[in-house]
Amino acid sequence: MIQFEHVHKTYRTATSEVAAISDLSLSINEGEFIAVRGPSGCGKSTLLSLAGGLVLPTQGRIVIDGQPVSEMTAAQRSAFRGEKIGFVFQMFHLLPYLNIMENVVVAGSEVASATAGERAETLLSDFGLRDRLTHRPGELSAGERQRVALARALLNRPRLLLADEPTGNLDPENASGVLELLAQFHKQGGTILLVTHHDRAAAYADRSLALDQGRLVESGVVETTT
């Protein structure tokens, strides 16, 4: 599903260059749940941005679901993301002036509008938000907002889900709820690349990767959570 081949990503500032990812080679199979861990600034979020085609590598090649993402134009990458990839972020990134149904449906560029509405309502109902469909994000708890964000990410039935600290702003109870929803996506055959600092979140993964200064330093199977 994901192939990184000797990938480098360097950011240039006015006075220097910063290597966010250094000669990283990585293979993730379809249907795997991978947790990526490491200290702040180690390159975890850059890894997700590269996997989602949000940024291009400085060197190296990235192939997602058989497609050379690192060789696509910006328009091609955007279309590819809409069809294949869902994103979940720590800060939710919901639009405050839209209700939660509208926040989910707005992601439906690859889905006919009528179908998008039906699927959005089904997802939100499955996520325990049936009675909140007309509420705006500011009227929801942090856990509810993250469930809305996850519904938005799943609207187009992506094959790959990229999650950047999705439980970072949640209390333990709400974090567990979001992790269970991720686990359901995984059990249905979805591939997940999760960035996290939390042991409990990493315990849901099949395999754990560790990054340090942009380099892969550890990879191993993790115990399945109960």
Phi, psi and omega in degrees: 000315181233129175231120170253125182241101178049055185274132172238143171223117181241133175255134180259133173252183181296332187240350185200177174243139179241122179274105180278323177228133185233112174047055183263123173243132189204140176232126177237124183280156176300134179087001177277152174244109186247131174256135178246126184232164179153166182292162176303137179084008184275350179112007184298310181293326175296321177302315178296318180297323177292317180295331179268002181070018177285329173227159179257149177291151173289322174217160176097180186228141178233126179239125179238124179051041177081000183251133181284083185300324183291350180251003182276157170285168178301318180295320179294321179294321179298315179295321179297316178299317181299330183270325193245337195234137171246145181239138173230131185241158178299323186265011172073310180057044173273153179274117190293337183270358177252149173284175189289328174299314181294324178297326179281314184297330183298341179276359189273047181295332182261007183237136175303144189303318180295317180294322180299317180297317179296316181291321178300316180295321178296313180298312182296323177294317178298331181269013175080025185240024183303322183271011182240011190302327182262004178281151175268161184307323181295346179265002184251158172285169178299319180296320178294319179298322179290327175294322174298315180298322179291320176301317178300318181295331184265357187305315185271016180053059182292157174269338182232132177243124178253120187235118182255101180049053186292345178252008187297331182253017186247150172286166185306320182294313179291326177299316179299320179298317179293319179296324177295323177293321174298318179298324177297316177301318179297316181296334179275006176103002181285152177260136182232133169242111188244125171265129182205155170257355192258133179301317184296320178295315181297333182292343177282345187277159172282329186212144180243133177247146176238134177247145174215119181052043175080006181242143175284119185245349183200142174213134181194161176285140177249154179292139180286135179288155179248000000 
